[in-house]
């Protein structure tokens, strides 16, 4: 069965070019010309991946990404003419899995789609659940349980915490985390990692004396097990 990709793009020439190349690669596609139609088609088409432009009529890409992430973890690749660092940070914090700046080469688009789908498929097959004192990180259901209570946590925060906790006491640099959690080369500063760590700390501070989310100054971060 062909994998399905929803193309959300209001410039018809770009949308049709993407559709042409993707269908040539064996994907099944459909096009949404605005943000409102994107959400309708997302429910109807049930894609395996969304290519999402940011500057859209009706509802912009940020809002579409947020609405999808509220109910689903389908991979999202953002597309935009904006290349500033903060646009990338915003996209990643909203839960996007990758980010492509226009104008782009079709080879790059295809490579990123393949990489994101491969990562997602691997993550779906493996059971992903870690348990510590008063902490359960369940990536199968994307649930975080802190002291027995479910805590609403965005997908990227979950993935970051799981990645750190999967290798207790190992120190990761910010660049390693960007590469291994976000899964692509990130150009610009690494403040997005700091932002996610800060938000995780707000949820996890002083929950248990047996583990801690630690900053290793001048290096990066680690999930530390304490005796």
C-alpha positions in Angstrom: 0.0 0.0 0.0 1.4 3.4 -1.0 2.2 5.8 1.8 0.1 8.9 1.8 1.4 12.5 1.9 -0.8 15.6 2.4 0.7 18.6 0.6 -0.4 21.9 2.2 0.6 24.7 -0.2 -1.3 27.7 -1.6 1.1 28.2 -4.5 -0.3 25.8 -7.1 2.8 25.6 -9.2 4.9 24.4 -6.1 2.1 22.1 -5.0 1.8 20.5 -8.4 5.6 20.1 -8.7 5.7 18.4 -5.3 2.8 16.2 -6.2 4.4 15.2 -9.5 7.7 14.2 -7.9 6.1 12.4 -4.9 3.8 10.3 -7.0 6.7 9.4 -9.3 8.3 8.1 -6.1 5.3 6.0 -5.4 3.5 8.1 -2.8 -0.2 8.8 -2.8 -0.8 12.5 -2.5 -3.5 15.2 -2.1 -3.2 18.9 -2.0 -4.8 21.4 0.4 -4.6 25.1 -0.8 -5.3 26.6 2.6 -5.1 25.9 6.4 -8.8 25.2 6.8 -8.9 22.6 4.0 -5.7 21.1 5.4 -7.4 20.1 8.6 -10.4 18.7 6.7 -8.2 16.7 4.4 -6.1 15.5 7.3 -9.1 13.8 8.8 -10.4 12.5 5.4 -7.1 11.4 3.8 -5.4 10.2 7.0 -1.8 10.8 5.6 1.4 9.2 6.8 3.2 12.6 6.6 2.3 16.2 6.1 4.3 18.7 4.0 3.1 22.0 5.5 3.7 25.5 4.2 3.6 28.3 6.8 2.2 31.3 4.9 -1.3 30.1 4.1 -4.8 31.6 3.6 -7.6 30.9 6.2 -5.2 29.5 8.9 -1.4 29.7 8.9 0.9 26.7 9.1 1.7 27.3 12.8 -2.0 27.0 13.7 -2.4 23.9 11.5 0.6 22.2 13.1 -0.7 23.0 16.6 -4.2 21.6 15.8 -2.7 18.4 14.3 -0.4 17.9 17.3 -3.2 18.3 19.8 -4.6 15.0 18.5 -2.0 13.2 16.4 1.7 12.5 16.1 1.8 12.1 12.3 5.2 13.4 11.0 5.1 17.1 9.8 7.7 18.8 7.7 7.4 22.6 7.6 8.1 24.4 4.3 8.6 28.2 4.2 10.5 31.0 2.5 11.5 32.2 5.9 14.9 31.0 7.0 15.5 32.9 10.2 16.5 30.9 13.3 13.4 31.8 15.3 11.1 30.5 12.6 13.0 27.2 12.8 12.7 27.2 16.6 9.0 28.0 16.4 8.4 25.2 14.0 10.3 22.7 16.1 8.6 23.8 19.3 5.2 23.4 17.7 6.1 19.7 17.2 7.3 19.7 13.6 9.7 16.9 12.7 11.8 18.8 10.1 12.0 22.1 8.4 12.8 23.0 4.7 13.5 26.5 3.5 12.3 27.6 0.0 13.6 27.5 -2.6 14.4 23.8 -2.2 15.8 21.0 -4.3 13.4 18.2 -4.9 16.2 15.7 -4.0 16.5 17.4 -0.6 12.7 17.2 0.0 12.6 13.5 -0.9 15.6 12.7 1.3 14.0 14.5 4.3 10.7 12.7 3.7 12.5 9.3 3.6 14.5 10.1 6.7 11.4 11.3 8.7 9.3 8.3 7.7 12.1 5.9 8.5 12.5 7.3 12.0 8.8 7.4 12.6 8.3 3.8 11.4 11.2 2.5 13.6 9.7 4.4 16.6 6.3 2.8 16.0 7.5 -0.8 15.9 9.6 -0.7 19.1 8.0 -0.7 22.5 9.1 2.5 24.2 8.4 2.8 27.9 10.8 3.8 30.7 10.0 3.7 34.4 11.8 5.3 37.3 10.8 6.3 40.8 7.5 8.4 40.4 8.2 8.7 36.6 6.9 6.8 33.6 7.8 7.9 30.1 5.5 6.0 27.6 6.4 6.8 24.0 3.8 4.2 22.7 1.0 6.4 24.0 3.1 9.7 24.3 2.1 9.9 27.9 4.2 11.2 30.8 3.2 10.1 34.3 4.7 12.1 37.1 3.9 10.8 40.6 1.0 8.8 39.2 -0.6 11.8 37.4 -0.7 12.3 33.7 1.1 15.5 32.7 0.3 17.1 29.3 3.6 17.2 27.4 4.3 18.2 23.8 5.8 15.4 21.5 9.3 16.9 21.2 9.6 17.3 25.0 8.6 13.7 25.3 11.1 12.6 22.7 13.9 14.7 24.3 13.2 13.3 27.8 13.0 9.7 26.5 16.3 10.1 24.7 18.1 11.4 27.7 16.5 8.8 30.1 17.3 6.0 27.7 21.0 6.5 28.5 21.1 7.5 32.2 24.2 9.5 33.3 25.4 10.0 29.7 26.1 13.6 28.9 24.7 14.9 25.6 25.8 18.1 23.9 23.1 20.4 22.5 24.2 19.6 19.0 23.9 15.9 19.7 20.4 16.3 21.0 19.4 18.4 18.0 20.8 15.8 15.6 19.5 12.7 17.5 16.1 14.0 18.7 15.2 16.4 15.9 17.0 14.2 13.4 18.5 16.7 11.0 21.3 19.2 10.8 20.2 22.4 12.6 21.8 25.6 11.6 21.8 28.5 14.0 21.9 28.6 17.8 20.8 25.8 20.0 18.3 27.7 22.2 15.5 25.3 21.2 17.1 22.6 23.4 17.4 24.9 26.4 13.7 25.9 26.0 12.6 22.3 26.0 14.8 21.4 29.0 13.4 24.4 30.9 9.8 23.3 30.3 10.6 19.7 31.3 12.2 20.9 34.5 9.1 22.8 35.4 7.2 19.5 35.2 9.9 17.3 36.9 11.6 19.5 39.6 11.8 17.9 43.0 9.6 14.9 42.1 12.1 12.3 43.3 15.5 12.2 45.0 16.5 9.2 42.9 16.9 11.0 39.5 17.4 14.5 38.1 17.6 16.3 34.8 21.0 17.9 35.1 22.9 20.6 33.3 26.6 19.9 32.7 27.9 23.4 32.4 29.8 24.1 29.2 28.8 20.7 27.8 25.1 19.9 27.7 22.6 17.8 29.6 22.0 14.4 31.2 19.4 12.4 33.0 21.2 11.5 36.2 20.4 8.5 38.4 21.2 9.2 42.1 21.8 6.1 44.2 
